[in-house]
C-alpha cells in the first residue's frame, strides 16, 4: 500500500469520521483499533499492543504518508491507569516509532489529537512525569488521587495526558522538522460522539461539560473536526508545523483569553 494514512482509534468518533473523510477523497487509510472492524486490531493500553500496532501498520505500508494519533479513553473510563497508557503512551510511543518511517516519505506528517482538556489544565507534576518518561512516578501520583476519588482520578489522568500531548508536539517540533516531517496537534472541544454522550450522562461530570464556554455553538459533528485534521495532513498546510490548534467553537480563547 502506498502513501497510507495510519489512524489510531479508527472505529469510532473522530477516528471513524476522519477515516471516512480521507477515504472519500481517495486516500489510503489504515485503521488501528481494539474493535474488530479495524484493519489492525491492537490494544494500545499495553506495550505489546502498541508494538503490534506499529509493526503491523509498517508491514502494510513501510513508508506511510501520515499518522494520526487519535485513540483515547474517556475520563470516566473505569481504569485511570489505562487512560495514561492509551491517551499518553498510545500517542507518544507510536509517534516516536513512526518518525523514521515517515521521514522516508517526502510528504510525511503527523497529527496528535489532544482536547479542550489541555486548556482546562491537568496536574503539573503528573504532566512533568509523563513528559520525562517517569511513568512509575506518574502512576504513583495517580494512585494517590485514585484513593481519594475515582472520578477525579480519571479527570486528572485525562486532562494531564492531553496537556502532555500538546506539549510533546511543541517540544518535538525541532527534531521532527530536522527529519523533514511535519508534526501538529488538534485539540477538539465538544464534538458529537459517544464519548461526549457518556460524559453528559454522568451526574458528576455533566455540569462541567455543560458549563464549558463557547463563542459560536456548543458542539459540532466529528466530521467538522475531521475536515481540519484532513487539512493538516494535506499539502495545503505544508508550512504549518509544531502548532496546537483548538477546534472548539472558541472555548479555549474564552477559558484563557490572555494565552497566545
Secondary structure, DSSP 8 states (H G I E B T S, - for coil): --S-EEEESTTSHHHHHHHHHHHHTT--EEEEESSTTSSEE--TTSHHHHHHHHHHHHHH-TT-SEEEE-----TT-S-HHHHHIIIIIHHHHHHHHHHHHHHTSTT-EEEEEEETHHHH---HHHHHHHHTT-HHHHHHHHHHHHHH-HHHHHHHHHHHHHHHHHHHHHHTHHHHHHTT-EEEEEEE-SEESHHHHHHHT-TTTHHHHHT---SS-S-EEHHHHHHHHHHHHSGGGTT--S-EEEESTTHHHHHSTT--
